[in-house]
Amino acid sequence: VQLVESGGGLVQAGGSLRLSCAASGRTFSSYHMGWFRQAPGKERDFVASITWSAAIYYADSVKGRFAIARDKAKNTVYLQMNSLKPEDTAVYYCAARRSSSNEYTYWGQGTQVTVSS
C-alpha cells in the first residue's frame, strides 16, 4: 500500500499550488483521506480531510483558501491551495484511515511546499 504526494514546490505569497496524492495497492474509496503538514520545529498539524461519503473538514487556518477533493476512480486526493502565505510553508503529508478507525494508518512520504514573502 502506497500513498505518493506530488505537486509541492516554491511559490510566492498569494500564489497557488495543487497537491496530489495517488494511492496504490488497494482501493481507498471507502477510506477517509486527509492532508496534514509539518513546519520545521513544529508538530504535524491537520489541514483538511474528506470522508468516503465526501464530508469535508478544514483547519481554521486554511478555510476559504484550501480545497480538498477526491477522484475515487483514480484513487487520488487533491489539495488545491490558493492565497498561499509564508506560514503555509511546511512538508505536506497525505494520509488514509478506515472509516471505522480514528487513526490514520497509511501515510505518504510528504511533499515540500515553500511560500516566499
Salt bridges, closest charged atoms under 4 A:
ASP60 OD1 - LYS63 NZ 3.15
ASP88 OD1 - ARG37 NH1 2.89
ASP88 OD2 - ARG65 NH1 2.73
